[in-house]
Amino acid sequence: MTLIIDCGSTKAEWLVLDGKVVAKRFVTNGFNPNFTDNETIRRIICEAKEIIDNQCVDKILFYGSGCGTEANQNKVAMIMAIVFKINDIEVYPDTLAACHALFGRRAGVACILGTGSNACAYNGEKITESRVSLGFMIGDEGSGCHIGKRMVHDYYYKIMPAGLRVKFDEKYHLDRATLLENVYHGESPSRYLAEFAKFASENIDNQYIKTIVSECFEAFLSSFRPTEGSGEISSKQSNGSIAGDFSTTPIGSGRNDVFGFVGSIAFVFQDILLQVLENHNITCEKILKNPIDGLLDFYQKL
């Protein structure tokens, strides 16, 4: 049997395939090897193994946030091998999961808007260009973490309208000491901050909220489709591809101009997202809340 995992920073979805048939499907906490310690990763994987129980898994396909580097791919593969006691393990970045889920074997620009964010160009076989990922402290524009940070920032700086500040206070009863402890010393600060994006979704009819979310999505687009003269970004990716000069060949600038999105933030705020994309003349083919559904379809068609 084949075990397929789509693992984000907040949750991981596990799928056991017996040939083409789903034998088991479940959800656990997620992790990101950039921020999650090895023991926590091992514990989450052990919990999943207990749920799988007596299913005979002989191959593992793992797609995960933070798995864009060889070091993190090896880390996750090693822990998986120890827990499951098998060697046939392949670890890929979450961007490739988005590509497979959204486009299968067709070309497109795959974007992730969940707890974190990312984007890449895909030629139907492999990722050809990737946005430089800087994590939640510097990057992750347009993500749940980004929107959550805006909510907290505007609440404390009294930029948020008074009526919304009252609702925010009633919902969270947030004090500064607790906030700073969770952000700077907590186990998963990105996931913690992303929780505040729920306030935005619950008050989405408010014009202030619409403006904040739109600005976050605009920041996401500009992070990998900068305007002319905004600088040069180039890096070697772990899969051997070279990310292009984004000032002259930005992702989605003509060669792969059909976009698709995966992630809870893209799904929940899709009306705002689609409007922002339309303002930039970007065609969005598909928005998926959970990549695992597209991954299932991808592997059943192989």
Backbone as CSV, one residue per row, in Angstrom:
resi,resn,N_x,N_y,N_z,CA_x,CA_y,CA_z,C_x,C_y,C_z
1,MET,0.838,-1.203,0.000,0.000,0.000,0.000,0.871,1.250,0.000
2,THR,0.343,2.316,-0.570,1.062,3.582,-0.667,0.437,4.599,0.280
3,LEU,1.284,5.256,1.062,0.849,6.307,1.974,1.214,7.654,1.360
4,ILE,0.208,8.509,1.157,0.410,9.851,0.601,0.077,10.859,1.687
5,ILE,0.985,11.806,1.919,0.779,12.819,2.954,0.931,14.203,2.367
6,ASP,-0.028,15.073,2.649,0.080,16.489,2.343,0.170,17.213,3.677
7,CYS,1.346,17.720,4.021,1.602,18.264,5.355,1.879,19.761,5.303
8,GLY,1.014,20.514,5.947,1.236,21.943,6.101,1.676,22.243,7.522
9,SER,1.896,23.511,7.813,2.321,23.886,9.154,1.238,23.653,10.194
10,THR,-0.026,23.734,9.772,-1.134,23.586,10.713,-1.682,22.168,10.761
11,LYS,-1.898,21.549,9.618,-2.460,20.197,9.605,-1.816,19.357,8.519
12,ALA,-1.896,18.040,8.725,-1.404,17.070,7.740,-2.548,16.133,7.388
13,GLU,-2.724,15.878,6.088,-3.750,14.941,5.629,-3.060,13.687,5.113
14,TRP,-3.528,12.538,5.591,-2.913,11.247,5.312,-3.881,10.387,4.513
15,LEU,-3.357,9.732,3.475,-4.175,8.932,2.571,-3.464,7.608,2.309
16,VAL,-4.120,6.511,2.639,-3.563,5.187,2.365,-4.267,4.623,1.140
17,LEU,-3.482,4.349,0.089,-4.037,3.802,-1.150,-3.682,2.333,-1.294
18,ASP,-4.715,1.523,-1.498,-4.532,0.109,-1.830,-4.783,-0.010,-3.322
19,GLY,-3.710,0.080,-4.100,-3.878,0.189,-5.547,-4.440,1.552,-5.869
20,LYS,-5.662,1.611,-6.389,-6.333,2.875,-6.686,-7.426,3.196,-5.665
21,VAL,-7.605,2.308,-4.701,-8.707,2.436,-3.743,-8.214,3.047,-2.438
22,VAL,-8.984,3.976,-1.883,-8.641,4.597,-0.610,-8.955,3.622,0.519
23,ALA,-7.910,3.192,1.229,-8.080,2.271,2.347,-8.292,3.012,3.663
24,LYS,-7.703,4.183,3.787,-7.853,4.977,5.011,-7.491,6.428,4.710
25,ARG,-8.175,7.336,5.394,-7.934,8.768,5.226,-8.187,9.460,6.556
26,PHE,-7.250,10.336,6.983,-7.409,11.014,8.263,-6.533,12.257,8.309
27,VAL,-6.709,13.042,9.378,-5.999,14.313,9.544,-5.307,14.333,10.898
28,THR,-4.078,14.869,10.938,-3.363,15.090,12.195,-2.859,16.536,12.215
29,ASN,-2.202,16.903,13.304,-1.497,18.178,13.330,-0.412,18.160,12.265
30,GLY,-0.092,19.325,11.726,0.964,19.417,10.746,2.276,19.862,11.365
31,PHE,3.274,20.019,10.529,4.570,20.502,11.005,5.359,21.066,9.837
32,ASN,6.345,21.859,10.175,7.265,22.421,9.197,8.680,22.219,9.740
33,PRO,9.514,21.449,9.062,10.845,21.148,9.593,11.742,22.365,9.778
34,ASN,11.355,23.498,9.221,12.118,24.723,9.479,11.925,25.230,10.903
35,PHE,10.746,24.921,11.484,10.404,25.477,12.787,10.063,24.416,13.834
36,THR,9.757,23.206,13.398,9.317,22.150,14.319,10.491,21.246,14.669
37,ASP,10.679,20.977,15.965,11.795,20.134,16.382,11.548,18.677,16.006
38,ASN,12.623,17.907,15.938,12.557,16.516,15.484,11.647,15.658,16.345
39,GLU,11.633,15.888,17.651,10.815,15.067,18.533,9.326,15.294,18.270
40,THR,8.945,16.538,18.023,7.540,16.821,17.713,7.148,16.186,16.381
41,ILE,8.030,16.278,15.398,7.768,15.633,14.113,7.592,14.133,14.294
42,ARG,8.495,13.524,15.065,8.423,12.077,15.310,7.113,11.704,16.010
43,ARG,6.704,12.531,16.976,5.476,12.240,17.717,4.255,12.275,16.795
44,ILE,4.191,13.276,15.916,3.054,13.386,14.987,3.026,12.182,14.047
45,ILE,4.199,11.785,13.540,4.268,10.642,12.630,3.891,9.349,13.356
46,CYS,4.306,9.223,14.608,3.934,8.033,15.396,2.427,7.961,15.620
47,GLU,1.804,9.105,15.871,0.348,9.143,16.038,-0.343,8.681,14.767
48,ALA,0.175,9.102,13.631,-0.404,8.686,12.350,-0.240,7.183,12.145
49,LYS,0.917,6.657,12.494,1.156,5.226,12.326,0.181,4.404,13.168
50,GLU,-0.124,4.885,14.361,-1.085,4.179,15.208,-2.478,4.167,14.579
51,ILE,-2.850,5.268,13.910,-4.154,5.334,13.243,-4.186,4.373,12.058
52,ILE,-3.077,4.327,11.327,-3.000,3.413,10.183,-3.097,1.975,10.643
53,ASP,-2.579,1.713,11.850,-2.715,0.417,12.519,-2.056,-0.682,11.704
54,ASN,-2.840,-1.665,11.275,-2.249,-2.856,10.662,-2.160,-2.776,9.133
55,GLN,-2.414,-1.575,8.584,-2.279,-1.438,7.139,-0.802,-1.606,6.758
56,CYS,-0.536,-2.384,5.741,0.833,-2.667,5.329,1.306,-1.605,4.334
57,VAL,2.010,-0.588,4.830,2.513,0.486,3.985,3.914,0.117,3.508
58,ASP,4.112,0.090,2.185,5.441,-0.239,1.659,6.049,0.904,0.848
59,LYS,5.298,2.020,0.681,5.821,3.183,-0.031,5.194,4.434,0.561
60,ILE,6.001,5.482,0.743,5.509,6.736,1.300,5.853,7.885,0.349
61,LEU,4.845,8.697,0.035,5.010,9.908,-0.765,4.621,11.085,0.114
62,PHE,5.597,11.865,0.536,5.371,12.954,1.485,5.583,14.295,0.802
63,TYR,4.555,15.161,0.851,4.653,16.529,0.360,4.494,17.443,1.578
64,GLY,5.461,18.347,1.785,5.365,19.145,2.993,5.876,20.565,2.887
65,SER,5.284,21.436,3.682,5.796,22.800,3.793,7.170,22.735,4.452
66,GLY,8.069,23.589,3.997,9.426,23.586,4.528,10.313,22.509,3.948
67,CYS,9.805,21.745,2.976,10.575,20.631,2.403,11.164,20.974,1.039
68,GLY,11.484,22.229,0.847,12.086,22.643,-0.407,13.600,22.507,-0.435
69,THR,14.199,22.153,0.717,15.643,21.968,0.764,15.971,20.497,0.952
70,GLU,17.126,20.106,0.461,17.552,18.710,0.584,17.719,18.306,2.042
71,ALA,18.211,19.228,2.862,18.411,18.926,4.280,17.093,18.574,4.959
72,ASN,16.043,19.353,4.708,14.753,19.081,5.332,14.086,17.842,4.738
73,GLN,14.284,17.622,3.453,13.761,16.402,2.840,14.395,15.179,3.491
74,ASN,15.697,15.222,3.700,16.400,14.100,4.336,15.963,13.918,5.784
75,LYS,15.726,15.036,6.478,15.294,14.965,7.877,13.955,14.244,7.990
76,VAL,12.986,14.665,7.186,11.659,14.049,7.234,11.727,12.588,6.802
77,ALA,12.481,12.293,5.748,12.608,10.916,5.269,13.220,10.009,6.336
78,MET,14.215,10.530,7.057,14.876,9.738,8.088,13.907,9.390,9.223
79,ILE,13.137,10.383,9.667,12.182,10.130,10.755,11.083,9.181,10.293
80,MET,10.610,9.361,9.060,9.614,8.450,8.500,10.148,7.022,8.455
81,ALA,11.395,6.868,8.025,11.992,5.533,7.906,12.110,4.857,9.267
82,ILE,12.451,5.637,10.284,12.587,5.080,11.639,11.234,4.606,12.164
83,VAL,10.198,5.423,11.949,8.872,5.096,12.490,8.208,3.957,11.719
84,PHE,8.252,4.027,10.381,7.548,3.035,9.568,8.410,1.835,9.202
85,LYS,9.723,1.969,9.428,10.650,0.863,9.153,10.596,0.406,7.689
86,ILE,10.552,1.388,6.783,10.652,1.102,5.347,11.620,2.106,4.730
87,ASN,12.114,1.794,3.536,13.091,2.656,2.889,12.561,3.374,1.651
88,ASP,11.420,2.921,1.132,10.876,3.524,-0.089,10.076,4.773,0.279
89,ILE,10.800,5.876,0.478,10.194,7.126,0.936,10.662,8.266,0.040
90,GLU,9.714,9.025,-0.480,10.026,10.185,-1.310,9.430,11.430,-0.649
91,VAL,10.259,12.463,-0.488,9.816,13.695,0.163,9.929,14.850,-0.829
92,TYR,8.819,15.587,-1.000,8.758,16.680,-1.966,8.272,17.962,-1.284
93,PRO,8.548,19.128,-1.870,8.006,20.377,-1.326,6.505,20.469,-1.548
94,ASP,5.836,21.266,-0.717,4.379,21.411,-0.842,3.995,22.066,-2.160
95,THR,4.915,22.808,-2.771,4.607,23.413,-4.072,4.350,22.346,-5.136
96,LEU,5.073,21.238,-5.071,4.839,20.171,-6.051,3.489,19.507,-5.811
97,ALA,3.072,19.415,-4.551,1.726,18.899,-4.251,0.674,19.787,-4.898
98,ALA,0.881,21.103,-4.812,-0.057,22.046,-5.428,-0.089,21.855,-6.942
99,CYS,1.090,21.670,-7.540,1.167,21.452,-8.993,0.397,20.204,-9.409
100,HIS,0.666,19.087,-8.737,-0.002,17.831,-9.072,-1.502,17.921,-8.835
101,ALA,-1.900,18.566,-7.731,-3.315,18.650,-7.388,-4.080,19.557,-8.352
102,LEU,-3.462,20.658,-8.748,-4.154,21.640,-9.584,-4.116,21.306,-11.066
103,PHE,-2.955,20.837,-11.558,-2.753,20.739,-12.999,-2.460,19.338,-13.511
104,GLY,-2.164,18.389,-12.643,-1.831,17.054,-13.115,-0.588,17.077,-13.971
105,ARG,-0.770,16.798,-15.261,0.357,16.808,-16.201,0.339,18.032,-17.116
106,ARG,-0.468,19.031,-16.781,-0.519,20.248,-17.588,0.293,21.362,-16.923
107,ALA,0.684,22.345,-17.706,1.481,23.461,-17.196,0.591,24.489,-16.505
108,GLY,1.165,25.213,-15.565,0.442,26.272,-14.886,1.276,26.895,-13.790
109,VAL,0.724,27.902,-13.166,1.356,28.546,-12.026,0.580,28.127,-10.780
110,ALA,1.236,27.394,-9.904,0.593,26.872,-8.695,0.919,27.765,-7.510
111,CYS,-0.117,28.169,-6.801,0.055,29.073,-5.659,-0.534,28.443,-4.397
112,ILE,0.122,28.690,-3.284,-0.333,28.194,-1.982,-0.674,29.383,-1.100
113,LEU,-1.886,29.392,-0.572,-2.297,30.391,0.403,-2.974,29.666,1.560
114,GLY,-2.172,29.278,2.522,-2.674,28.616,3.726,-2.099,29.328,4.927
115,THR,-1.593,28.569,5.909,-0.890,29.191,7.028,0.273,30.016,6.506
116,GLY,0.998,29.460,5.522,2.056,30.177,4.816,1.661,30.375,3.373
117,SER,2.612,30.838,2.554,2.312,31.041,1.138,3.531,30.723,0.293
118,ASN,3.270,30.403,-0.962,4.343,30.132,-1.909,3.763,30.127,-3.312
119,ALA,4.632,30.053,-4.312,4.198,30.006,-5.703,5.314,29.428,-6.556
120,CYS,4.928,28.783,-7.651,5.931,28.228,-8.562,5.332,28.062,-9.950
121,ALA,6.213,28.007,-10.941,5.816,27.705,-12.313,6.095,26.233,-12.570
122,TYR,5.173,25.561,-13.267,5.206,24.108,-13.469,4.974,23.832,-14.948
123,ASN,5.812,22.986,-15.539,5.701,22.730,-16.978,4.946,21.449,-17.310
124,GLY,4.317,20.853,-16.310,3.581,19.606,-16.508,4.356,18.389,-16.062
125,GLU,5.641,18.575,-15.808,6.486,17.494,-15.318,7.245,17.883,-14.058
126,LYS,7.764,19.109,-14.038,8.554,19.535,-12.896,8.405,21.036,-12.673
127,ILE,8.828,21.479,-11.520,8.835,22.896,-11.196,10.008,23.554,-11.914
128,THR,9.722,24.597,-12.665,10.768,25.275,-13.434,11.231,26.571,-12.795
129,GLU,10.354,27.213,-12.030,10.718,28.431,-11.305,9.986,28.442,-9.974
130,SER,10.656,28.890,-8.933,10.038,28.978,-7.608,10.273,30.350,-7.009
131,ARG,9.287,30.819,-6.287,9.478,32.046,-5.521,10.432,31.760,-4.367
132,VAL,11.266,32.705,-4.043,12.131,32.567,-2.879,11.257,32.614,-1.629
133,SER,11.323,31.569,-0.805,10.507,31.492,0.404,11.313,31.941,1.615
134,LEU,10.806,32.942,2.337,11.528,33.505,3.475,10.849,33.223,4.806
135,GLY,9.777,32.417,4.802,9.140,32.054,6.057,8.264,33.154,6.625
136,PHE,7.635,32.855,7.753,6.581,33.734,8.267,7.104,35.051,8.831
137,MET,8.355,35.113,9.281,8.842,36.345,9.890,9.140,37.422,8.850
138,ILE,9.585,36.991,7.641,9.952,37.951,6.610,9.025,37.872,5.408
139,GLY,8.591,36.676,5.052,7.782,36.471,3.865,6.368,36.002,4.165
140,ASP,5.923,34.982,3.420,4.567,34.416,3.537,3.468,35.451,3.313
141,GLU,3.706,36.342,2.356,2.690,37.341,2.032,1.390,36.677,1.579
142,GLY,0.267,37.246,1.987,-1.034,36.744,1.582,-1.517,35.533,2.352
143,SER,-0.718,35.048,3.259,-1.063,33.832,4.001,-1.970,34.123,5.188
144,GLY,-2.417,33.053,5.840,-3.186,33.214,7.064,-2.374,33.901,8.136
145,CYS,-1.092,33.575,8.196,-0.199,34.221,9.153,-0.090,35.721,8.866
146,HIS,0.034,36.071,7.601,0.138,37.480,7.210,-1.126,38.253,7.577
147,ILE,-2.272,37.692,7.244,-3.549,38.347,7.574,-3.717,38.437,9.086
148,GLY,-3.362,37.360,9.791,-3.454,37.357,11.255,-2.577,38.422,11.877
149,LYS,-1.371,38.591,11.351,-0.475,39.630,11.862,-1.082,41.012,11.667
150,ARG,-1.724,41.223,10.513,-2.369,42.518,10.269,-3.490,42.764,11.272
151,MET,-4.250,41.701,11.593,-5.329,41.858,12.561,-4.785,42.280,13.920
152,VAL,-3.758,41.580,14.390,-3.179,41.869,15.705,-2.516,43.249,15.712
153,HIS,-1.753,43.531,14.658,-1.078,44.821,14.540,-2.076,45.969,14.610
154,ASP,-3.136,45.881,13.818,-4.094,46.978,13.742,-4.943,47.080,15.002
155,TYR,-5.140,45.958,15.686,-5.868,45.980,16.959,-5.074,46.760,18.000
156,TYR,-3.814,46.419,18.166,-3.004,47.054,19.198,-2.644,48.501,18.869
157,TYR,-2.499,48.819,17.580,-2.165,50.188,17.206,-3.410,51.038,16.992
158,LYS,-4.574,50.463,17.273,-5.855,51.163,17.182,-6.133,51.688,15.776
159,ILE,-5.637,50.927,14.788,-5.967,51.221,13.392,-7.286,50.552,13.032
160,MET,-7.542,49.400,13.614,-8.802,48.682,13.411,-9.961,49.549,13.902
161,PRO,-11.048,49.634,13.140,-12.211,50.420,13.569,-12.686,50.019,14.956
162,ALA,-13.198,50.987,15.700,-13.557,50.781,17.108,-14.518,49.614,17.308
163,GLY,-15.541,49.521,16.449,-16.511,48.438,16.593,-15.879,47.070,16.445
164,LEU,-14.968,46.945,15.495,-14.271,45.677,15.294,-13.305,45.393,16.438
165,ARG,-12.696,46.430,16.995,-11.785,46.232,18.125,-12.526,45.641,19.317
166,VAL,-13.750,46.091,19.520,-14.564,45.534,20.604,-14.842,44.054,20.344
167,LYS,-15.214,43.717,19.128,-15.491,42.313,18.777,-14.227,41.459,18.899
168,PHE,-13.089,42.023,18.486,-11.820,41.305,18.576,-11.486,41.018,20.036
169,ASP,-11.674,42.016,20.876,-11.375,41.859,22.308,-12.294,40.835,22.948
170,GLU,-13.572,40.858,22.585,-14.529,39.901,23.138,-14.213,38.471,22.715
171,LYS,-13.680,38.319,21.510,-13.386,36.987,20.992,-12.111,36.403,21.594
172,TYR,-11.067,37.232,21.725,-9.760,36.695,22.101,-9.301,37.036,23.516
173,HIS,-9.814,38.115,24.097,-9.349,38.546,25.431,-7.818,38.528,25.465
174,LEU,-7.220,39.108,24.453,-5.780,39.001,24.246,-5.016,40.030,25.067
175,ASP,-4.013,39.563,25.797,-3.127,40.500,26.477,-1.752,40.442,25.830
176,ARG,-1.046,41.538,25.927,0.221,41.689,25.218,1.250,40.635,25.634
177,ALA,1.318,40.319,26.907,2.304,39.349,27.390,2.076,37.976,26.767
178,THR,0.822,37.549,26.700,0.502,36.251,26.101,0.828,36.245,24.621
179,LEU,0.480,37.336,23.946,0.776,37.447,22.518,2.274,37.301,22.257
180,LEU,3.092,38.060,22.966,4.531,38.042,22.738,5.143,36.697,23.112
181,GLU,4.634,36.059,24.127,5.142,34.740,24.518,4.890,33.723,23.413
182,ASN,3.691,33.736,22.868,3.348,32.775,21.809,4.073,33.059,20.501
183,VAL,4.286,34.329,20.189,4.940,34.688,18.933,6.438,34.437,18.991
184,TYR,7.067,34.798,20.103,8.524,34.732,20.160,9.075,33.496,20.869
185,HIS,8.216,32.790,21.598,8.708,31.610,22.318,7.803,30.391,22.153
186,GLY,6.728,30.532,21.400,5.781,29.434,21.234,6.296,28.348,20.309
187,GLU,5.628,27.188,20.349,6.026,26.040,19.536,5.784,26.267,18.061
188,SER,4.681,26.959,17.723,4.355,27.197,16.317,3.779,28.599,16.141
189,PRO,4.642,29.619,16.123,4.155,31.000,16.033,3.380,31.306,14.760
190,SER,3.762,30.689,13.637,3.034,30.960,12.400,1.601,30.454,12.491
191,ARG,1.431,29.263,13.058,0.094,28.714,13.227,-0.711,29.549,14.217
192,TYR,-0.052,30.018,15.273,-0.709,30.860,16.269,-1.221,32.147,15.633
193,LEU,-0.376,32.813,14.864,-0.781,34.065,14.235,-1.870,33.851,13.186
194,ALA,-1.796,32.718,12.489,-2.796,32.424,11.462,-4.188,32.256,12.053
195,GLU,-4.266,31.901,13.336,-5.571,31.756,13.978,-6.360,33.062,13.950
196,PHE,-5.663,34.196,13.959,-6.349,35.480,13.972,-6.952,35.821,12.612
197,ALA,-6.561,35.074,11.568,-7.183,35.277,10.258,-8.653,34.851,10.293
198,LYS,-9.005,33.996,11.238,-10.408,33.576,11.375,-11.302,34.776,11.688
199,PHE,-10.752,35.737,12.436,-11.525,36.945,12.739,-11.855,37.692,11.456
200,ALA,-10.891,37.719,10.538,-11.143,38.369,9.250,-12.233,37.648,8.483
201,SER,-12.201,36.313,8.480,-13.209,35.545,7.740,-14.595,35.710,8.359
202,GLU,-14.655,35.849,9.671,-15.940,36.003,10.355,-16.547,37.388,10.156
203,ASN,-15.718,38.339,9.734,-16.187,39.715,9.554,-15.890,40.219,8.143
204,ILE,-15.980,39.318,7.193,-15.551,39.606,5.839,-16.418,40.658,5.138
205,ASP,-17.624,40.885,5.625,-18.479,41.895,4.995,-18.073,43.314,5.371
206,ASN,-17.194,43.436,6.359,-16.726,44.759,6.773,-15.705,45.284,5.759
207,GLN,-15.867,46.521,5.324,-15.002,47.072,4.287,-13.541,47.135,4.722
208,TYR,-13.304,47.426,5.987,-11.925,47.448,6.497,-11.263,46.083,6.313
209,ILE,-11.992,45.018,6.635,-11.458,43.662,6.493,-11.187,43.359,5.028
210,LYS,-12.115,43.709,4.165,-11.926,43.480,2.729,-10.663,44.178,2.228
211,THR,-10.441,45.382,2.711,-9.266,46.139,2.286,-7.977,45.469,2.765
212,ILE,-7.960,45.022,4.022,-6.771,44.369,4.579,-6.447,43.095,3.802
213,VAL,-7.450,42.261,3.561,-7.225,40.999,2.854,-6.763,41.273,1.430
214,SER,-7.376,42.262,0.770,-6.956,42.630,-0.586,-5.496,43.069,-0.607
215,GLU,-5.096,43.857,0.375,-3.707,44.331,0.453,-2.747,43.162,0.659
216,CYS,-3.155,42.186,1.457,-2.311,41.013,1.683,-2.148,40.207,0.393
217,PHE,-3.225,40.062,-0.369,-3.142,39.342,-1.645,-2.328,40.123,-2.672
218,GLU,-2.439,41.435,-2.649,-1.606,42.255,-3.541,-0.132,42.053,-3.199
219,ALA,0.180,41.982,-1.915,1.563,41.757,-1.485,2.049,40.389,-1.936
220,PHE,1.158,39.396,-1.908,1.518,38.060,-2.377,1.901,38.098,-3.852
221,LEU,1.069,38.738,-4.669,1.358,38.808,-6.100,2.660,39.554,-6.376
222,SER,2.859,40.668,-5.698,4.053,41.468,-5.968,5.319,40.783,-5.479
223,SER,5.197,39.803,-4.584,6.381,39.121,-4.064,7.021,38.212,-5.098
224,PHE,6.261,37.794,-6.133,6.881,36.978,-7.177,6.591,37.503,-8.588
225,ARG,5.864,38.614,-8.669,5.660,39.273,-9.955,5.947,40.757,-9.782
226,PRO,7.188,41.112,-9.379,7.500,42.511,-9.095,7.456,43.377,-10.351
227,THR,7.312,44.665,-10.131,7.297,45.589,-11.256,8.706,45.762,-11.800
228,GLU,8.791,46.243,-13.009,10.086,46.402,-13.676,11.003,47.292,-12.848
229,GLY,12.259,46.828,-12.694,13.240,47.612,-11.972,13.218,47.410,-10.477
230,SER,12.427,46.431,-9.989,12.319,46.250,-8.542,13.409,45.374,-7.980
231,GLY,14.316,44.901,-8.830,15.436,44.139,-8.299,15.522,42.766,-8.888
232,GLU,16.622,42.094,-8.613,16.879,40.774,-9.162,16.950,39.759,-8.059
233,ILE,16.218,38.649,-8.215,16.219,37.575,-7.234,16.491,36.295,-7.977
234,SER,17.507,35.576,-7.590,17.817,34.324,-8.251,18.406,33.358,-7.263
235,SER,17.937,32.097,-7.260,18.473,31.117,-6.321,18.395,29.726,-6.904
236,LYS,19.300,28.862,-6.465,19.318,27.467,-6.887,18.309,26.704,-6.042
237,GLN,17.393,26.000,-6.673,16.400,25.229,-5.957,16.918,23.827,-5.687
238,SER,16.347,23.162,-4.679,16.829,21.840,-4.289,16.604,20.801,-5.370
239,ASN,15.637,21.044,-6.290,15.395,20.068,-7.347,16.284,20.304,-8.565
240,GLY,17.206,21.243,-8.431,18.162,21.482,-9.505,17.766,22.575,-10.472
241,SER,16.560,23.111,-10.338,16.136,24.166,-11.252,16.621,25.515,-10.743
242,ILE,16.648,26.480,-11.644,17.098,27.810,-11.277,15.911,28.757,-11.310
243,ALA,15.688,29.457,-10.216,14.646,30.478,-10.210,15.130,31.654,-11.030
244,GLY,14.295,32.159,-11.931,14.729,33.181,-12.861,14.876,34.550,-12.240
245,ASP,15.344,35.483,-13.027,15.421,36.884,-12.641,13.994,37.423,-12.633
246,PHE,13.440,37.617,-11.439,12.027,37.940,-11.343,11.714,39.355,-11.816
247,SER,12.734,40.186,-12.014,12.462,41.531,-12.507,12.181,41.531,-14.009
248,THR,12.698,40.510,-14.720,12.485,40.452,-16.171,11.646,39.253,-16.590
249,THR,11.683,38.168,-15.817,10.885,36.990,-16.153,10.127,36.514,-14.923
250,PRO,9.194,37.327,-14.420,8.450,36.926,-13.228,7.589,35.710,-13.485
251,ILE,7.339,34.944,-12.435,6.484,33.767,-12.550,5.111,34.201,-13.047
252,GLY,4.599,33.448,-14.035,3.269,33.748,-14.546,3.225,34.943,-15.473
253,SER,4.322,35.223,-16.167,4.369,36.412,-17.023,4.216,36.085,-18.493
254,GLY,3.696,34.901,-18.821,3.449,34.621,-20.229,3.625,33.169,-20.585
255,ARG,4.678,32.526,-20.079,4.936,31.142,-20.456,3.949,30.188,-19.780
256,ASN,3.611,30.452,-18.554,2.653,29.636,-17.805,1.660,30.588,-17.147
257,ASP,0.687,31.056,-17.924,-0.131,32.147,-17.437,-1.480,31.727,-16.873
258,VAL,-1.704,30.427,-16.681,-2.919,29.970,-16.013,-2.576,29.680,-14.565
259,PHE,-3.306,30.309,-13.653,-3.032,30.176,-12.232,-4.015,29.218,-11.564
260,GLY,-3.548,28.594,-10.500,-4.402,27.806,-9.631,-3.955,28.017,-8.199
261,PHE,-4.877,27.885,-7.255,-4.569,28.132,-5.844,-5.029,26.962,-4.983
262,VAL,-4.223,26.649,-3.976,-4.628,25.690,-2.962,-4.463,26.342,-1.593
263,GLY,-5.253,25.866,-0.634,-5.114,26.346,0.729,-6.390,26.965,1.273
264,SER,-6.513,26.932,2.581,-7.733,27.410,3.241,-7.949,28.901,3.054
265,ILE,-6.883,29.686,3.037,-7.034,31.135,2.881,-7.529,31.473,1.478
266,ALA,-6.950,30.833,0.468,-7.418,31.046,-0.904,-8.889,30.665,-1.032
267,PHE,-9.289,29.573,-0.390,-10.655,29.070,-0.505,-11.641,29.972,0.234
268,VAL,-11.331,30.333,1.473,-12.251,31.119,2.294,-12.426,32.540,1.737
269,PHE,-11.326,33.114,1.261,-11.369,34.494,0.767,-11.346,34.550,-0.754
270,GLN,-11.900,33.544,-1.408,-11.757,33.452,-2.855,-12.426,34.589,-3.614
271,ASP,-13.510,35.157,-3.096,-14.153,36.272,-3.802,-13.210,37.469,-3.893
272,ILE,-12.525,37.755,-2.788,-11.568,38.863,-2.784,-10.364,38.514,-3.645
273,LEU,-9.884,37.285,-3.523,-8.739,36.838,-4.304,-9.010,36.950,-5.802
274,LEU,-10.173,36.484,-6.237,-10.510,36.528,-7.657,-10.599,37.961,-8.171
275,GLN,-11.079,38.870,-7.324,-11.153,40.273,-7.728,-9.755,40.864,-7.892
276,VAL,-8.860,40.535,-6.962,-7.485,41.020,-7.057,-6.816,40.472,-8.320
277,LEU,-7.027,39.183,-8.586,-6.453,38.581,-9.797,-7.004,39.232,-11.056
278,GLU,-8.313,39.486,-11.059,-8.933,40.132,-12.228,-8.334,41.510,-12.468
279,ASN,-8.042,42.225,-11.372,-7.440,43.553,-11.500,-6.073,43.491,-12.176
280,HIS,-5.435,42.333,-12.108,-4.122,42.145,-12.718,-4.193,41.308,-13.999
281,ASN,-5.408,41.094,-14.490,-5.619,40.315,-15.721,-5.029,38.904,-15.623
282,ILE,-5.195,38.297,-14.463,-4.698,36.943,-14.224,-5.868,35.968,-14.261
283,THR,-5.720,34.908,-15.025,-6.744,33.874,-15.124,-6.522,32.820,-14.053
284,CYS,-7.533,32.588,-13.241,-7.465,31.551,-12.213,-8.347,30.379,-12.647
285,GLU,-7.724,29.237,-12.840,-8.458,28.070,-13.322,-9.153,27.307,-12.203
286,LYS,-8.525,27.255,-11.040,-9.056,26.393,-9.990,-8.588,26.871,-8.619
287,ILE,-9.464,26.729,-7.609,-9.103,26.981,-6.213,-9.508,25.754,-5.407
288,LEU,-8.543,25.122,-4.757,-8.799,23.933,-3.946,-8.500,24.234,-2.481
289,LYS,-9.408,23.878,-1.614,-9.149,24.054,-0.185,-8.098,23.075,0.299
290,ASN,-8.222,21.813,-0.143,-7.323,20.755,0.303,-6.625,20.098,-0.887
291,PRO,-5.318,20.205,-1.001,-4.594,19.583,-2.120,-4.746,18.070,-2.166
292,ILE,-5.043,17.437,-1.043,-5.073,15.978,-0.990,-6.100,15.403,-1.963
293,ASP,-7.197,16.126,-2.200,-8.206,15.636,-3.145,-7.640,15.592,-4.562
294,GLY,-6.902,16.643,-4.927,-6.273,16.653,-6.238,-5.156,15.637,-6.347
295,LEU,-4.428,15.422,-5.262,-3.372,14.414,-5.248,-3.950,13.013,-5.441
296,LEU,-5.076,12.751,-4.792,-5.739,11.458,-4.961,-6.083,11.227,-6.425
297,ASP,-6.678,12.222,-7.051,-7.028,12.122,-8.470,-5.789,11.919,-9.338
298,PHE,-4.720,12.627,-9.002,-3.455,12.528,-9.752,-2.906,11.100,-9.717
299,TYR,-2.851,10.510,-8.532,-2.256,9.178,-8.406,-3.189,8.068,-8.891
300,GLN,-4.489,8.302,-8.824,-5.416,7.289,-9.348,-5.356,7.225,-10.870
301,LYS,-4.907,8.320,-11.509,-4.826,8.345,-12.972,-3.472,7.869,-13.498
302,LEU,-2.504,7.662,-12.622,-1.190,7.205,-13.073,-1.236,5.776,-13.608
